[in-house]
């Protein structure tokens, strides 16, 4: 039973990664600085935010104190990102 659940979770992660890759593979450096409106995250910052969220989730389920819910603390790392590579 546990193995089946783990395999299902792995399948979900792989499916999510494939969707994300399809949605972002056409982004170029020319797209990196695009933001829908002033004050919103740029395209590259959105990509960085997704990566940061995955790290945040893994950390949250593995550390004794759980999830770090101080979201304002996490924003500066994302807003420093300016390039796709």
Secondary structure, DSSP 8 states (H G I E B T S, - for coil): -HHHHHHHHHHHHHHHHHHHHHHHTT--GGGTT-BSSTTS-BHHHHHHHHHHHHHHHHHHHHSTT-----HHHHHHHHHT-----
